[in-house]
Amino acid sequence: MGISFDSYFDFVLDVSCVDYAAMQHNTEPLKALMERTDRVRIKGPGTDLAFSIRGIPAIPCCGECNIPDGECFTAPVKDSVEGVITFNTPSIFWGTTFTGIRFEFAGGRIIKATASQNEDLLNKILDTDAGARSVGEFSLGFNPLVREPFCNTLFDEKISGSFHLTPGACYLEAPNGNESAIHWDLVQIQRPEYGGGEIWFDDLLIRKDGLFTVPELYALNS
């Protein structure tokens, strides 16, 4: 991403020193809201996707296992995902860079997958096993100091104003029954400079252009 070693070193130190105790406290209202939600709808450039998260736990990630951290994840009801999604963040998987990934879903499965580069390999990965074309995780990222993609999942999935959707296995903490040998976090950034977007929980707009719009979630914007 064109950053010097010294700048990168300073960045890693900064994101390692975020007040994760405060983040944990500020994420509790998001966890509660996610666990009250049935339908999620995501809209943005090249994206109109809907699914249910009803009955699946939401798990805040605020420094207990990863540094940097800053996300809250759950999983879609396995067969509920419908629509299209385009990811605007590059991703490295199996040592290969993928850009412009776009999925079409029906009945919870990826029925068409395209990419700006390495499309054949993308589909080969998605044909790994029966669960690779279903989704095992949906997560909102909100680390205020992670702003741009690094092609490093540990950082990119925490980008402020982002979410990720994951073909492959679910986590035991938020189970939806999907099993696979892969778990591939793919990130869409919704801040205005990346094209914007909206996330709806039932009939409530909870985030627009990367910023939470619900008062109890404002603390996660900064």
Wavefront OBJ file of the C-alpha trace (Angstrom):
o trace
v 0.000 0.000 0.000
v 3.042 2.273 -0.359
v 3.988 2.810 3.282
v 7.478 3.020 4.751
v 8.667 0.568 7.380
v 8.867 3.312 10.020
v 5.315 4.467 9.278
v 4.061 0.900 9.380
v 5.865 0.274 12.678
v 4.293 3.381 14.227
v 0.876 2.350 12.912
v 1.137 -1.120 14.464
v 2.099 0.410 17.804
v -0.831 2.832 17.636
v -3.450 0.184 16.861
v -1.984 -2.054 19.564
v -2.563 0.681 22.146
v -6.238 1.364 21.433
v -8.334 1.399 24.611
v -9.826 -2.042 24.086
v -11.599 -2.031 27.446
v -13.552 1.044 26.336
v -14.176 -0.586 22.954
v -15.606 -3.664 24.677
v -17.969 -1.472 26.692
v -19.036 0.485 23.599
v -19.680 -2.687 21.611
v -22.201 -4.151 24.059
v -25.144 -2.156 22.591
v -24.217 -3.415 19.120
v -24.125 -6.994 20.358
v -27.567 -6.540 21.943
v -28.988 -4.968 18.773
v -27.621 -7.740 16.560
v -29.137 -10.377 18.820
v -32.558 -8.672 18.559
v -32.376 -8.498 14.768
v -33.981 -10.847 12.282
v -33.328 -9.398 8.813
v -30.167 -7.663 7.620
v -30.052 -5.741 4.350
v -26.875 -4.277 2.880
v -26.992 -1.756 0.037
v -24.236 -0.014 -1.878
v -22.495 0.112 -5.256
v -22.890 -3.311 -6.812
v -24.507 -4.608 -3.635
v -28.047 -5.418 -2.583
v -27.936 -8.324 -0.161
v -30.378 -9.614 2.448
v -30.277 -12.389 5.030
v -31.441 -13.377 8.502
v -29.279 -13.502 11.637
v -32.149 -14.504 13.898
v -31.212 -16.728 16.817
v -27.443 -16.631 16.224
v -25.191 -15.080 18.903
v -23.219 -11.889 18.249
v -19.627 -11.911 19.486
v -17.677 -8.702 20.237
v -13.951 -8.903 19.473
v -12.124 -6.225 21.427
v -8.557 -7.297 22.102
v -9.020 -10.621 23.873
v -7.633 -12.768 21.021
v -6.337 -10.428 18.310
v -4.371 -7.200 18.140
v -5.475 -5.122 16.315
v -9.124 -5.804 17.011
v -12.467 -4.127 16.608
v -15.366 -6.112 15.204
v -18.589 -7.810 16.212
v -19.478 -10.972 14.340
v -22.393 -13.322 13.916
v -23.510 -15.574 11.050
v -26.391 -15.569 8.582
v -29.013 -18.260 8.841
v -27.419 -20.640 6.379
v -30.058 -20.760 3.638
v -31.263 -17.157 4.002
v -28.710 -15.189 1.956
v -30.171 -13.651 -1.217
v -28.954 -11.001 -3.642
v -25.646 -9.650 -4.881
v -22.516 -8.261 -3.259
v -19.354 -6.674 -4.652
v -16.233 -6.428 -2.494
v -14.142 -3.277 -2.948
v -11.121 -4.437 -0.947
v -8.383 -6.666 -2.411
v -7.888 -10.024 -0.736
v -5.000 -12.489 -0.685
v -5.929 -16.162 -0.411
v -3.835 -19.215 -1.262
v -1.004 -16.770 -1.980
v -2.974 -15.067 -4.756
v -4.416 -11.556 -4.928
v -8.087 -11.201 -5.854
v -9.815 -7.931 -6.750
v -13.355 -7.004 -7.734
v -14.944 -10.127 -6.294
v -18.700 -10.257 -6.910
v -21.116 -12.929 -5.679
v -24.710 -13.696 -6.588
v -26.644 -15.643 -3.940
v -29.806 -17.729 -4.062
v -31.067 -19.922 -1.255
v -27.986 -19.158 0.813
v -25.469 -20.330 -1.798
v -23.127 -18.503 -4.154
v -24.554 -19.346 -7.553
v -22.228 -17.072 -9.536
v -18.789 -15.742 -8.612
v -16.769 -13.309 -10.716
v -13.615 -11.274 -10.140
v -11.483 -8.696 -11.893
v -8.529 -11.050 -11.659
v -8.054 -14.755 -10.970
v -11.713 -15.608 -11.475
v -10.980 -19.241 -12.345
v -9.069 -19.753 -9.107
v -11.843 -17.978 -7.182
v -14.337 -20.567 -8.386
v -11.915 -23.398 -7.711
v -11.651 -22.248 -4.097
v -15.436 -22.011 -3.820
v -15.682 -25.584 -5.097
v -13.412 -26.872 -2.307
v -16.359 -28.592 -0.608
v -20.114 -28.343 -0.107
v -19.856 -25.544 2.483
v -17.498 -23.248 0.609
v -20.325 -21.582 -1.349
v -22.320 -20.788 1.800
v -21.588 -18.063 4.341
v -20.172 -18.768 7.794
v -19.732 -15.248 9.171
v -21.041 -11.688 8.944
v -19.157 -9.037 10.890
v -18.994 -5.263 11.334
v -15.540 -3.668 11.603
v -14.932 -0.467 13.577
v -11.315 0.032 14.664
v -10.965 3.824 14.312
v -7.241 3.651 13.521
v -7.478 1.075 10.734
v -8.612 3.073 7.728
v -7.098 1.498 4.610
v -6.631 -2.075 3.374
v -3.301 -3.839 3.854
v -4.195 -7.122 2.093
v -3.748 -8.614 5.556
v -6.991 -10.046 6.911
v -6.092 -9.405 10.552
v -6.050 -5.664 9.766
v -8.548 -5.388 6.909
v -11.470 -7.030 8.711
v -11.204 -4.328 11.409
v -11.296 -1.336 9.027
v -13.440 1.522 10.294
v -16.696 1.665 8.359
v -16.365 -1.823 6.924
v -18.074 -5.175 7.138
v -17.015 -8.596 5.996
v -18.849 -11.629 4.724
v -17.192 -15.022 4.838
v -17.621 -17.941 2.473
v -16.913 -21.151 4.368
v -16.943 -22.401 7.916
v -18.776 -20.693 10.745
v -17.284 -20.152 14.199
v -18.381 -22.319 17.102
v -19.293 -19.164 19.033
v -21.826 -18.135 16.351
v -22.878 -21.396 14.727
v -25.098 -21.613 11.669
v -24.278 -25.199 10.773
v -21.973 -24.432 7.863
v -18.871 -26.609 7.670
v -16.006 -26.152 5.241
v -12.245 -26.416 4.935
v -12.136 -22.708 4.057
v -12.979 -19.525 5.936
v -12.350 -16.505 3.725
v -13.116 -13.046 5.131
v -13.983 -10.668 2.278
v -14.232 -6.972 3.107
v -16.391 -4.148 1.820
v -15.608 -0.622 3.017
v -18.659 1.667 3.077
v -17.095 5.046 3.791
v -17.915 7.725 1.163
v -14.480 7.618 -0.479
v -15.133 3.923 -1.200
v -18.602 4.490 -2.624
v -20.711 4.578 0.543
v -23.482 2.208 1.513
v -26.143 1.329 4.050
v -26.762 -1.460 6.549
v -30.288 -2.061 7.824
v -31.329 -4.222 10.770
v -35.000 -5.006 10.176
v -36.511 -1.547 9.500
v -33.715 0.375 11.274
v -30.869 2.032 9.372
v -27.936 1.291 11.662
v -25.031 2.496 9.529
v -24.720 4.823 6.544
v -21.537 5.568 4.628
v -19.502 3.809 7.290
v -20.919 5.669 10.302
v -23.326 4.218 12.845
v -26.595 6.159 12.844
v -28.110 4.829 16.089
v -27.308 6.983 19.147
v -26.239 4.074 21.358
v -23.664 3.128 18.709
v -22.159 6.582 18.115
v -19.170 5.763 20.343
v -18.050 3.172 17.774
v -17.607 5.894 15.147
v -14.431 7.248 16.750
l 1 2 3 4 5 6 7 8 9 10 11 12 13 14 15 16 17 18 19 20 21 22 23 24 25 26 27 28 29 30 31 32 33 34 35 36 37 38 39 40 41 42 43 44 45 46 47 48 49 50 51 52 53 54 55 56 57 58 59 60 61 62 63 64 65 66 67 68 69 70 71 72 73 74 75 76 77 78 79 80 81 82 83 84 85 86 87 88 89 90 91 92 93 94 95 96 97 98 99 100 101 102 103 104 105 106 107 108 109 110 111 112 113 114 115 116 117 118 119 120 121 122 123 124 125 126 127 128 129 130 131 132 133 134 135 136 137 138 139 140 141 142 143 144 145 146 147 148 149 150 151 152 153 154 155 156 157 158 159 160 161 162 163 164 165 166 167 168 169 170 171 172 173 174 175 176 177 178 179 180 181 182 183 184 185 186 187 188 189 190 191 192 193 194 195 196 197 198 199 200 201 202 203 204 205 206 207 208 209 210 211 212 213 214 215 216 217 218 219 220 221 222
